[in-house]
Amino acid sequence: MILDIITSGLINGSVYALLAIGFSLIFGAARIVNLAHTAFYMVASYCIYYATHKLGVHPFLAMLVAILLVTLIGLICYKLFIDPIREHEAAVLIATIAVAMAMQEIMLLIFTGDFLSVPSLAKGYLNILGVKIAYQQLLTFGAALLILAGVWAVLMKTRLGLAVRSTAQDREVANLMGMNESRVAMVTMGISVGLAAFAGAVVVPLSVVNPHMWMHPLIMMMAVVVLGGLGSLKGSFVGAYILGLAESLVVFLIPMGAFLKGSVALSIMILVLLIRPEGLFGVAFEEER
Amino acid sequence: MKRSRFVVSILLVACLVMAIGMPAYAAKAIKIGVIGPMKFVQGKGHWNGATMAAEEINARGGLWVGKKKMKIELVKLDSNEFLSMTDATNAMELAVTRHKVDFLVGGFRTEAVLAMQDIAMDYKTIFIGCGAAHPELCTRVAKDYKRYKYFFRGTPFNSMYLVKVCFIHLATVGGIMKKVLGIPKIKVAIVGEKAVWVEPMVAVTKKYLPKLGMELVGTWRPSAVATDATAELSAVQRSGAHIVFTIFSSSVGITFARQAGELKVPAAMVGINVEAQKDGFYEATEGMGNYVMTMNTYARGVEANELTLRFVNSYIKRFGEVPTYTADTYSAIIYGLAPTIEEAGTLNADKIVAILENREYAVPSGIVGYMKDDQGRHLHDLKWGPGYLTSLGVQWQDGKLVAVWPNRWKASKEAPEITYKGIVPYKIAPWVIEKYKK
């Protein structure tokens, strides 16, 4: 059973990590709390559904198109709804939740509330010591690790990463040093939304496409980033796996209370915050800034 | 200037006359509020069924109400009850206060229908529930008849009977597995979504399984909208269950079936999976929902009585899919309300209740009769069993939803054998056979 709990926790955690990394990135770099993050994940899922089922496009190609399209939509949303009010954090919160609700209603209008699905990139499963793991789940796990490595490489090894880190440390000084802070924020937003779309593309074959599919992941993603420390990528990664494992533990140890798995994960977050209000990696994050 | 003012005044007066005149025109029609989650399949079923009924009645000129012939006018009310209870109660308030509907049909989630029922009762409006299964909706009628007598259950029969039918399906599939695979004692895992209607079903199942000669190996209660059930599936596999007894009415039914199919979980899925009752289920699970069995009301080519095929075929022709049970708003209006209104000769709710509660009438899924409790009090709940409503057991076989029950079913030793026209044999999934065949 321990192996079941670990594998299931790692898979769940990977899904949350994929979402939380993008969310953390834009918050860390531009102090934007984008509550529409998981709504972009939902839109990407619909794009893939439409491309595969209505246009007959190969799922892999559909994924690529969806990521590009959603990134573009994200950038447009940023320019129209976030950039003009960036200085007012509360207004950004409200604007992004409004964007998310608008996207939900648009999808509801176009696709109705029917539960839809998209094909897996890899069908079948692998049996590891008696635990069956779908290839698509393994793909999600691998993608989470790959994305984290990719984001880390971009931040640490490229000029863009340097600009993002500088802006995150001090926006005004970065501006004085000749960096176009607004442009850096926009590029970061593009990467962040692209990551959300990628998460949607990888995760959605395991799940059900519907206009409300962004809500539960949003809550869990918020819990992950708060637990890990706002803006800390490392924190988001670790937090995601802690909550993923917590959910698995609930399902295996309290089967009658399986529906409580989200609540238990959130309780763990509250517990950690009571002991360490800045989150698990909050201090390191503050020092960086 | 004066001329334009005059024109505006004329227009305003015309609008006023039209506004006053409209209710007078509308009064000639019988207003039926169709309430349900309209952006979801369940609500679409409510609306489609009601539309067919209204069109058929209006095509023959309407209903005789005393000496007047009145047409049916439907009012579409989106309860959005999957997402918001407040939306559901608001829609109900809107129906009775603004639209002033004469009758109501629909409702889906028990949690919402209980609240909507109270509003309908406040305004003494007859409400035929076409979706929620909890017995409480009807025990309220017996306990406080004066207040709740305006409520009738239209579909499905209450969850105690639902579970009874599920037990028959369990016993049937268990028997087949024992015979074909040589399993001495069938182990069952209960997986039911966290919802009010599931509570009594889980409780009864736990008690009843040993009587069926089966062993309960665990109960899992995922969220009704869970997007991942792999942890539950791993746990179910570890438990060694031969049958998973599913109790789902929401999206978790798709997630669970799809992931179980993807992982080739070696257990038969039997029970209720509302999503699996729909034509779109196979596509929604990307074909992984094959061999899932669920209780259902209708299936292509299956005939419970002489009304079934006419309804099912017309529905398929009109809407391109097999009706789900919420489309029984059709029966509620055309076979329930319409003849009762004509018999009463009035739209007076009390007079209609007095007639309807004593009627027994054929509908496409069987015969509707209303129960009384053990003290002889009216429940306005549906009678179940041979000669009344029985429902079907349907299974996905190679991408097609076929009916597999009742197949030579005897309700008791003395009862006659029942097999509906169009029934085919149940099939065990190949990966289950591979796992257990000796």
HADDOCK unambig.tbl for C-alpha pairs under 7 A between the chains (distance, minus, plus):
assign (segid A and resid 4 and name CA) (segid B and resid 234 and name CA) 6.60 0.50 0.50
assign (segid A and resid 8 and name CA) (segid B and resid 231 and name CA) 5.65 0.50 0.50
assign (segid A and resid 112 and name CA) (segid B and resid 39 and name CA) 5.37 0.50 0.50
assign (segid A and resid 112 and name CA) (segid B and resid 40 and name CA) 6.62 0.50 0.50
assign (segid A and resid 113 and name CA) (segid B and resid 39 and name CA) 5.17 0.50 0.50
assign (segid A and resid 113 and name CA) (segid B and resid 40 and name CA) 4.70 0.50 0.50
assign (segid A and resid 114 and name CA) (segid B and resid 40 and name CA) 5.65 0.50 0.50
assign (segid A and resid 114 and name CA) (segid B and resid 41 and name CA) 6.22 0.50 0.50
assign (segid A and resid 115 and name CA) (segid B and resid 251 and name CA) 6.71 0.50 0.50
assign (segid A and resid 115 and name CA) (segid B and resid 284 and name CA) 6.76 0.50 0.50
assign (segid A and resid 116 and name CA) (segid B and resid 284 and name CA) 5.02 0.50 0.50
assign (segid A and resid 117 and name CA) (segid B and resid 284 and name CA) 4.95 0.50 0.50
assign (segid A and resid 117 and name CA) (segid B and resid 285 and name CA) 6.58 0.50 0.50
assign (segid A and resid 117 and name CA) (segid B and resid 286 and name CA) 6.95 0.50 0.50
assign (segid A and resid 119 and name CA) (segid B and resid 286 and name CA) 6.22 0.50 0.50
assign (segid A and resid 124 and name CA) (segid B and resid 262 and name CA) 5.93 0.50 0.50
assign (segid A and resid 124 and name CA) (segid B and resid 263 and name CA) 6.78 0.50 0.50
assign (segid A and resid 125 and name CA) (segid B and resid 263 and name CA) 5.93 0.50 0.50
assign (segid A and resid 132 and name CA) (segid B and resid 263 and name CA) 6.37 0.50 0.50
assign (segid A and resid 134 and name CA) (segid B and resid 262 and name CA) 6.85 0.50 0.50
assign (segid A and resid 134 and name CA) (segid B and resid 263 and name CA) 6.24 0.50 0.50
assign (segid A and resid 207 and name CA) (segid B and resid 227 and name CA) 5.19 0.50 0.50
assign (segid A and resid 207 and name CA) (segid B and resid 228 and name CA) 6.25 0.50 0.50
assign (segid A and resid 207 and name CA) (segid B and resid 255 and name CA) 5.99 0.50 0.50
assign (segid A and resid 208 and name CA) (segid B and resid 227 and name CA) 6.38 0.50 0.50
assign (segid A and resid 208 and name CA) (segid B and resid 255 and name CA) 6.31 0.50 0.50
assign (segid A and resid 248 and name CA) (segid B and resid 231 and name CA) 6.11 0.50 0.50
assign (segid A and resid 251 and name CA) (segid B and resid 231 and name CA) 6.44 0.50 0.50
assign (segid A and resid 251 and name CA) (segid B and resid 232 and name CA) 6.25 0.50 0.50
assign (segid A and resid 252 and name CA) (segid B and resid 235 and name CA) 6.17 0.50 0.50
assign (segid A and resid 255 and name CA) (segid B and resid 219 and name CA) 6.12 0.50 0.50
assign (segid A and resid 255 and name CA) (segid B and resid 220 and name CA) 4.59 0.50 0.50
assign (segid A and resid 255 and name CA) (segid B and resid 221 and name CA) 6.56 0.50 0.50
assign (segid A and resid 256 and name CA) (segid B and resid 219 and name CA) 5.76 0.50 0.50
assign (segid A and resid 256 and name CA) (segid B and resid 220 and name CA) 4.93 0.50 0.50
assign (segid A and resid 256 and name CA) (segid B and resid 221 and name CA) 5.22 0.50 0.50
assign (segid A and resid 257 and name CA) (segid B and resid 221 and name CA) 6.10 0.50 0.50
assign (segid A and resid 258 and name CA) (segid B and resid 220 and name CA) 6.21 0.50 0.50
assign (segid A and resid 258 and name CA) (segid B and resid 221 and name CA) 5.21 0.50 0.50
assign (segid A and resid 258 and name CA) (segid B and resid 222 and name CA) 4.95 0.50 0.50
assign (segid A and resid 259 and name CA) (segid B and resid 194 and name CA) 6.54 0.50 0.50
assign (segid A and resid 259 and name CA) (segid B and resid 221 and name CA) 5.79 0.50 0.50
assign (segid A and resid 259 and name CA) (segid B and resid 222 and name CA) 4.35 0.50 0.50
assign (segid A and resid 259 and name CA) (segid B and resid 223 and name CA) 4.43 0.50 0.50
